[in-house]
Amino acid sequence: MTLRGVIVCLFELFLIILALGTEINEFFYVAICVAGLLAFSLFSLIIASLTLRVDSKINKKSAIREDKIEYTLYLYGVALIPVVAYLALKTTELEFQHKSRKRYSFVLLPSFSFEHKFAFEIPTVHVGRWDIGIKKMRFEDVFGLFSFPLLRLGKRDFAVDLAVMPKIHNLHKMQEALNTGVFGSTSLKSAETGDLLGDSRLYKEGDSLKRINWKLSARTRTMYSRQYEVPQKPKVVIVVDNAVSNGTVSDMADIICETAISLSNFFLSHNNMIDIISVREKANSENKLHKLREYSDIHKMQYAFSYLKFYKNDLPLRSDMFEEFNISKADRLYIVSTNPAVEMLSDFIDINKGDKIAKCFVPKTEFSSELAKFDKVCIHLASVNQIVDAVGEAL
């Protein structure tokens, strides 16, 4: 019973007492009318609860962040008397810790063969695994006096598991750098067979006879070997830190996941090998390695990102936390963390002095003065809207 129903019931009781005490017929007539209203309201809800059946479905079980998901509720049965339905819906826009739900309402008009569907648009605001669907459903009579639950939790679960994957940002600003030949196609290694890419060189002990340039050797009377080289795919390592030190966990997770997947998409599309290392996962505190070798691996990695669990942790990320992976062999090292250790950033400066590149992308609401000292290797990302410009220029 609603608060309005309680007030009406108290008013009905007052009328009955007043009628019995004064024996005035008009009070009896009013009390009978109010009682009829209460009976009609209660009867309409009982009929609706006994005759209506509920079903639901979702148009897809995985989506890219900012996609729109359609959740459809189906009602079947007989509606003899008009009732109002109140629906509490779980959506992906809510934070993990929030208990409140979005509420919707609609009116069911009388019908002897009721079959109707109600579509709800669910925004996919944050990356992750979301349990969405009907949380609870209640019916009220048209006067709002009584309220009955239609869905009884525990008897049937109408929730659906939805995977919200990170959005890929096109790092188009790097096209100029690509044209200058700083990516996959320029890294070479020696081989016994392959295309002739370089000049012949002086013979070295141990060179195969297949490599000797006989014509040049005969002309110069000095032994020369052909220099064969084949293209080598540069290795890119991306470290994703699951521990968030500032801001809202879901907002920071969006930036971290979409930075990593955008980097992967860019380098894979230009013939690079990608290793993505997920560190400090809350579930088991273990690090996980994902190998991306073909461009088709991108979608698999997007789906894998929806399973990552991000959480609050103020402990800085240090290199020794993922030392089991030999990242020293990486041609390019990118770390995405809200709280990188200063010692690690200092090492990045030394790495960049050689022929390798190491950068750290830091999702933070505000950039501290301590991190600002490492502006050459440390890039500030305050929102997902900065990924295209900030990440593209940093590469």
Disulfide bonds with the S-S distance in Angstrom:
none
